[in-house]
């Protein structure tokens, strides 16, 4: 069967299964009080069910089973086992709040086991800095650190609606384009399956009122591992010489896709360590917190940050099409990633804590800060006709009667 038909079938199936499973998972989370409760650090003001990752997993699993039937020789059993384990770890963390060090040790174990059973890890730098094939003594520890770092980067951006799921949809599409262009059928199917399975969750997470649910640590850890799978897959290809001949900066492309989550997490963790805190200590210093402080809604903040990520990806594409060297592609992409996450964040916080002093003795912000605040407060699409229509569409006939019995939610 032609790849285009396979992609259509698996994408429709994964999307449909997620949509069907979603209300059952939502009811289960409510009934068993598996919710994210608000606190001073969090941006929501009421308990929200937190098992969206389970619904997405169901869609991914259905799509993968269909792919196994449609694509000759397709075998991703180790990938399925790894994301299943990561989902369980995340849901466990959602329920009992695991210690950070235990969560980290288990993540290293899962990434290491995946590398051992599949042989996928960072094999080559594809000509960056003149480096081609690299020794396993370098590639394996580098892959372990990069893999666990990516998982936690995706986990840490899950602070506002639409951000983590919207980012993963975009990144999966980017990886799918790469894999399709080089004839990697299984990887391209897996990327399309993941993006499709996320769409129903995205709609409920953004537009749902009765059906809003967070993806939870289970979902973000699973999706983070999907990004690791795609990264290892891209950097384990045996077509490195051909891609280098075409001047394709694979390192630069992957950095452009992962730039906002990875570099924002590096900035936040570095700042915490410098201040003498644990790098896993929660705070409100992520890029999305900056946009919220400027008055942006969750959706507008997510769209703004994702647009920045898309711009970096577009710049990489233009550099490659313009014939820039592999090194130049990588340098420019890294510089842009640092500028967007480190530079823009620091500049805007400086603008916030400068300017005239008010009657309360606090800085009122510069003209630049106030301009961004005005931008954040205008054109709130959440109050428009389109928004209300989409809200009615995703909520549908899902009626939930919440009876507070202590902290327990009962659904019917």
C-alpha positions as CSV (number, residue, x, y, z in Angstrom):
1,X,0.0,0.0,0.0
2,X,1.3,3.5,-0.9
3,X,2.6,5.5,2.0
4,X,0.1,8.3,1.5
5,X,-2.8,5.9,1.9
6,X,-1.2,4.4,5.0
7,X,-0.7,7.9,6.5
8,X,-4.3,8.8,5.9
9,X,-5.7,5.6,7.5
10,X,-3.5,5.6,10.6
11,X,-4.0,9.3,11.2
12,X,-7.8,9.1,11.0
13,X,-7.8,6.0,13.2
14,X,-5.6,7.5,15.9
15,X,-7.6,10.7,15.9
16,X,-11.0,8.9,16.1
17,X,-9.8,6.6,18.9
18,X,-8.6,9.5,21.0
19,X,-11.9,11.3,20.5
20,X,-13.9,8.2,21.5
21,X,-11.8,7.3,24.5
22,X,-11.5,10.9,25.9
23,X,-14.8,11.2,27.7
24,X,-14.3,7.8,29.4
25,X,-10.9,8.9,30.7
26,X,-12.3,12.2,31.8
27,X,-15.1,10.5,33.8
28,X,-12.6,8.1,35.3
29,X,-10.3,11.0,36.4
30,X,-13.2,12.9,37.9
31,X,-14.6,9.8,39.7
32,X,-11.3,8.9,41.3
33,X,-10.3,12.5,42.0
34,X,-7.2,12.4,39.7
35,X,-7.0,16.2,39.4
36,X,-4.5,19.0,39.4
37,X,-5.4,21.2,42.3
38,X,-4.6,24.9,42.1
39,X,-1.9,26.6,44.3
40,X,0.0,29.8,44.4
41,X,2.4,28.7,41.6
42,X,-0.2,27.3,39.2
43,X,-2.3,29.4,36.8
44,X,-5.7,27.6,37.0
45,X,-8.2,28.3,39.8
46,X,-10.1,25.1,40.1
47,X,-9.3,21.3,40.1
48,X,-8.8,20.0,36.6
49,X,-8.7,16.3,35.6
50,X,-5.1,15.4,34.6
51,X,-5.2,12.1,32.6
52,X,-5.3,13.5,29.1
53,X,-2.2,11.5,28.2
54,X,-4.1,8.3,28.6
55,X,-6.5,9.2,25.9
56,X,-3.7,10.3,23.6
57,X,-1.9,7.0,24.3
58,X,-5.0,5.1,23.3
59,X,-5.0,6.9,19.9
60,X,-1.3,6.3,19.4
61,X,-1.6,2.6,20.2
62,X,-4.5,2.1,17.8
63,X,-2.6,3.9,15.0
64,X,0.5,1.8,15.7
65,X,-1.4,-1.5,15.6
66,X,-3.0,-0.4,12.3
67,X,0.5,0.5,10.9
68,X,1.8,-3.0,11.9
69,X,-0.9,-4.5,9.7
70,X,-0.5,-2.1,6.8
71,X,3.3,-1.7,6.5
72,X,5.3,-4.8,5.8
73,X,8.1,-5.3,8.3
74,X,6.9,-2.5,10.6
75,X,8.1,-3.2,14.1
76,X,8.1,-0.6,16.9
77,X,7.4,-2.9,19.8
78,X,10.2,-1.4,21.9
79,X,8.9,2.1,21.2
80,X,5.5,1.1,22.4
81,X,6.9,-0.6,25.5
82,X,9.0,2.5,26.3
83,X,6.2,5.0,25.9
84,X,3.8,2.8,27.9
85,X,6.3,2.6,30.7
86,X,6.8,6.4,30.5
87,X,3.1,7.0,30.6
88,X,2.7,4.8,33.7
89,X,5.6,6.6,35.4
90,X,4.0,10.0,34.7
91,X,0.5,8.9,35.8
92,X,2.1,7.5,39.0
93,X,3.7,10.9,39.5
94,X,0.4,12.7,38.9
95,X,-1.2,10.6,41.6
96,X,1.4,10.5,44.4
97,X,4.0,13.2,43.3
98,X,7.2,11.1,43.1
99,X,10.5,12.5,44.3
100,X,12.4,14.2,41.5
101,X,15.5,12.1,41.9
102,X,13.5,8.8,41.7
103,X,11.7,10.1,38.6
104,X,15.0,11.0,37.1
105,X,16.6,7.6,37.8
106,X,13.7,5.7,36.2
107,X,13.8,8.0,33.2
108,X,17.5,7.2,32.7
109,X,16.7,3.5,33.0
110,X,13.9,3.7,30.4
111,X,16.0,5.7,27.9
112,X,19.0,3.4,28.4
113,X,16.8,0.2,28.0
114,X,15.4,1.7,24.7
115,X,18.9,2.4,23.4
116,X,20.1,-1.1,24.4
117,X,17.2,-3.0,22.8
118,X,16.9,-0.9,19.6
119,X,20.4,0.3,18.9
120,X,19.1,3.8,18.3
121,X,21.1,6.6,19.7
122,X,23.2,9.5,18.4
123,X,25.5,7.8,15.9
124,X,26.6,10.8,13.8
125,X,26.9,14.6,13.8
126,X,26.2,14.6,10.1
127,X,29.3,16.8,9.3
128,X,28.7,19.4,12.0
129,X,32.2,20.7,13.1
130,X,33.6,18.2,10.6
131,X,32.4,15.3,12.8
132,X,30.7,12.3,11.1
133,X,30.4,8.9,12.8
134,X,31.1,9.2,16.6
135,X,32.2,6.5,19.0
136,X,29.6,4.7,21.1
137,X,31.7,5.8,24.2
138,X,30.6,9.4,23.3
139,X,27.3,8.7,21.6
140,X,25.7,6.6,24.3
141,X,26.3,8.9,27.3
142,X,25.4,11.9,25.1
143,X,22.2,10.2,24.1
144,X,21.3,9.4,27.7
145,X,21.7,13.0,28.8
146,X,20.0,14.4,25.7
147,X,17.1,12.0,26.0
148,X,16.3,12.6,29.6
149,X,16.8,16.3,29.2
150,X,14.3,16.4,26.3
151,X,11.7,14.4,28.3
152,X,11.9,16.9,31.2
153,X,11.9,19.9,28.8
154,X,8.6,18.8,27.3
155,X,7.3,18.0,30.8
156,X,8.2,21.5,32.1
157,X,6.5,23.5,29.4
158,X,3.1,22.1,30.4
159,X,2.1,25.2,32.3
160,X,-0.6,26.7,30.1
161,X,-3.4,25.4,27.9
162,X,-2.5,24.5,24.3
163,X,1.3,24.9,24.8
164,X,2.7,21.3,25.2
165,X,0.1,19.7,23.0
166,X,0.3,22.4,20.3
167,X,4.1,22.2,20.4
168,X,4.2,18.4,20.0
169,X,1.7,18.6,17.1
170,X,4.0,21.0,15.3
171,X,7.2,19.1,16.1
172,X,5.7,15.8,15.0
173,X,4.7,17.4,11.7
174,X,8.3,18.6,11.3
175,X,9.7,15.2,12.0
176,X,7.1,13.6,9.7
177,X,8.2,15.8,6.8
178,X,11.9,14.8,7.4
179,X,11.1,11.1,7.6
180,X,8.8,11.2,4.5
181,X,11.4,13.1,2.5
182,X,14.1,10.4,3.2
183,X,11.8,7.4,2.8
184,X,11.5,6.3,6.5
185,X,8.0,4.8,6.4
186,X,7.7,3.6,9.9
187,X,9.1,6.8,11.6
188,X,6.9,9.0,9.4
189,X,3.8,7.0,10.3
190,X,4.6,7.2,14.0
191,X,5.1,11.0,13.8
192,X,1.7,11.4,11.9
193,X,0.0,9.1,14.4
194,X,1.2,11.1,17.4
195,X,0.2,14.4,15.9
196,X,-3.3,13.1,14.9
197,X,-3.9,11.5,18.4
198,X,-3.1,14.9,20.0
199,X,-5.7,16.9,18.0
200,X,-8.8,15.8,20.0
201,X,-7.1,16.4,23.3
202,X,-5.9,19.8,22.1
203,X,-9.5,20.8,21.2
204,X,-10.8,19.8,24.6
205,X,-7.9,21.3,26.5
206,X,-8.3,24.7,24.8
207,X,-12.0,25.0,24.1
208,X,-13.6,22.6,26.5
209,X,-15.5,24.0,29.5
210,X,-17.3,20.8,30.7
211,X,-14.6,18.6,29.1
212,X,-11.4,20.4,29.9
213,X,-8.6,18.1,30.9
214,X,-4.8,18.5,31.4
215,X,-2.5,16.1,29.7
216,X,-0.6,15.5,33.0
217,X,2.9,14.2,33.6
218,X,1.9,10.9,32.1
219,X,1.2,12.7,28.8
220,X,4.1,15.0,28.8
221,X,6.6,12.3,29.7
222,X,5.2,10.1,27.0
223,X,5.3,12.9,24.4
224,X,8.8,13.8,25.5
225,X,9.9,10.3,24.9
226,X,8.3,10.4,21.4
227,X,10.5,13.4,20.7
228,X,13.5,11.4,21.9
229,X,12.5,8.5,19.6
230,X,12.3,10.8,16.6
231,X,15.6,12.5,17.5
232,X,17.4,9.2,17.9
233,X,15.8,7.9,14.7
234,X,17.0,10.9,12.8
235,X,20.5,10.8,14.2
236,X,20.9,7.0,13.7
237,X,20.2,7.0,10.0
238,X,22.7,5.2,7.8
239,X,22.2,7.8,5.0
240,X,24.5,10.4,6.6
241,X,26.8,10.7,3.6
242,X,23.9,11.3,1.3
243,X,22.4,13.9,3.6
244,X,25.7,15.7,4.0
245,X,26.1,15.8,0.3
246,X,22.7,17.5,0.1
247,X,23.9,20.0,2.7
248,X,21.1,19.1,5.1
249,X,22.0,20.2,8.6
250,X,20.2,17.5,10.6
251,X,21.6,18.7,13.9
252,X,20.4,22.3,13.0
253,X,17.0,21.0,12.0
254,X,16.5,19.0,15.2
255,X,17.7,22.0,17.3
256,X,15.2,24.3,15.5
257,X,12.3,21.9,16.3
258,X,13.3,21.4,20.0
259,X,14.6,24.9,20.6
260,X,12.0,26.6,22.8
261,X,11.4,23.7,25.3
262,X,15.0,22.7,25.5
263,X,16.7,26.1,25.8
264,X,13.9,27.5,28.0
265,X,14.4,24.6,30.4
266,X,18.2,25.1,30.3
267,X,17.8,28.7,31.2
268,X,15.3,28.0,34.1
269,X,17.4,25.1,35.5
270,X,20.6,27.2,35.3
271,X,19.0,30.1,37.1
272,X,17.7,27.8,39.9
273,X,21.2,26.2,40.4
274,X,22.8,29.7,40.5
275,X,20.4,30.7,43.2
276,X,21.2,27.6,45.2
277,X,18.0,25.7,44.5
278,X,17.3,22.3,43.1
279,X,17.0,22.5,39.2
280,X,13.6,20.7,39.7
281,X,12.2,23.2,42.2
282,X,9.0,24.6,40.7
283,X,8.7,28.3,40.1
284,X,7.2,30.8,37.7
285,X,10.2,31.7,35.6
286,X,9.4,29.9,32.3
287,X,8.8,31.8,29.1
288,X,5.1,31.2,29.3
289,X,5.0,32.8,32.7
290,X,6.4,36.0,31.2
291,X,3.6,36.1,28.6
292,X,1.0,35.5,31.3
293,X,2.5,38.4,33.3
294,X,2.2,40.6,30.3
295,X,-1.6,39.9,30.2
296,X,-1.7,37.3,27.5
297,X,-4.4,34.6,27.8
298,X,-3.3,31.0,27.8
299,X,-4.1,30.5,24.1
300,X,-2.5,33.8,23.0
301,X,0.6,33.0,25.1
302,X,0.9,29.5,23.6
303,X,0.4,30.9,20.0
304,X,3.0,33.5,20.6
305,X,5.6,31.1,21.9
306,X,4.9,28.5,19.2
307,X,5.2,31.2,16.6
308,X,8.7,31.9,17.8
309,X,9.5,28.3,17.5
310,X,8.1,28.1,14.0
311,X,10.2,31.2,13.0
312,X,13.4,29.4,14.1
313,X,12.3,26.3,12.0
314,X,11.6,28.6,9.0
315,X,15.0,30.3,9.3
316,X,16.7,26.9,9.3
317,X,14.7,25.9,6.2
318,X,15.7,29.2,4.4
319,X,19.3,28.7,5.4
320,X,19.3,25.2,3.9
321,X,17.5,26.3,0.7
322,X,19.9,29.2,0.4
323,X,23.0,26.9,0.5
324,X,24.4,27.8,3.9
325,X,26.9,25.4,5.2
326,X,25.9,22.8,7.8
327,X,28.0,24.6,10.5
328,X,26.3,28.0,9.6
329,X,22.9,26.4,9.8
330,X,23.6,25.1,13.3
331,X,25.3,28.3,14.6
332,X,22.4,30.5,13.4
333,X,19.7,28.2,14.8
334,X,21.4,28.0,18.2
335,X,22.0,31.7,18.3
336,X,18.3,32.3,17.6
337,X,17.2,29.8,20.2
338,X,19.4,31.5,22.8
339,X,18.1,34.9,21.8
340,X,14.4,33.9,22.0
341,X,14.7,32.0,25.4
342,X,17.6,33.7,27.3
343,X,17.8,37.1,25.6
344,X,14.1,38.0,25.1
345,X,13.1,36.7,28.6
346,X,15.9,38.6,30.4
347,X,15.2,41.8,28.3
348,X,11.5,41.8,29.1
349,X,12.0,41.1,32.8
350,X,14.4,44.1,32.8
351,X,11.8,46.2,31.1
352,X,9.2,45.1,33.7
353,X,11.4,46.1,36.6
354,X,12.4,49.5,35.2
355,X,10.7,52.7,34.4
356,X,8.9,55.1,36.8
357,X,8.1,54.2,40.4
358,X,4.5,54.1,41.4
359,X,2.9,55.2,44.7
360,X,3.4,51.7,46.1
361,X,7.1,52.0,45.6
362,X,7.2,49.5,42.8
363,X,8.5,50.0,39.2
364,X,5.7,50.4,36.7
365,X,7.6,49.1,33.7
366,X,9.0,50.8,30.7
367,X,7.1,51.9,27.5
368,X,8.2,48.6,25.9
369,X,6.8,46.6,28.7
370,X,3.5,48.5,28.7
371,X,3.3,48.1,24.9
372,X,3.5,44.3,25.3
373,X,0.9,44.4,28.1
374,X,-1.5,46.3,25.8
375,X,-0.8,43.8,23.1
376,X,-1.7,40.9,25.5
377,X,-4.9,42.5,26.6
378,X,-6.5,43.2,23.2
379,X,-8.4,40.9,20.8
380,X,-9.2,38.2,23.3
381,X,-10.6,35.5,20.9
382,X,-11.8,33.5,24.0
383,X,-14.9,35.8,24.1
384,X,-15.9,35.7,20.4
385,X,-18.5,33.8,18.5
386,X,-16.0,31.4,17.0
387,X,-14.7,30.5,20.5
388,X,-18.2,29.8,21.8
389,X,-19.1,27.7,18.8
390,X,-16.0,25.6,19.2
391,X,-16.7,25.3,22.9
392,X,-20.2,23.9,22.2
393,X,-18.8,21.6,19.6
394,X,-16.1,20.0,21.8
395,X,-18.4,19.8,24.9
396,X,-21.2,18.3,22.9
397,X,-23.6,16.3,25.0
398,X,-21.1,15.5,27.7
399,X,-23.0,16.4,30.8
400,X,-21.2,16.2,34.1
401,X,-22.8,16.7,37.4
402,X,-20.2,17.4,40.0
403,X,-21.1,16.7,43.5
404,X,-18.5,17.6,46.0
405,X,-18.2,14.9,48.6
406,X,-15.1,16.1,50.4
407,X,-12.6,16.3,47.6
408,X,-14.2,13.6,45.6
409,X,-15.8,14.3,42.2
410,X,-18.8,12.1,41.2
411,X,-19.7,12.0,37.5
412,X,-22.8,10.8,35.7
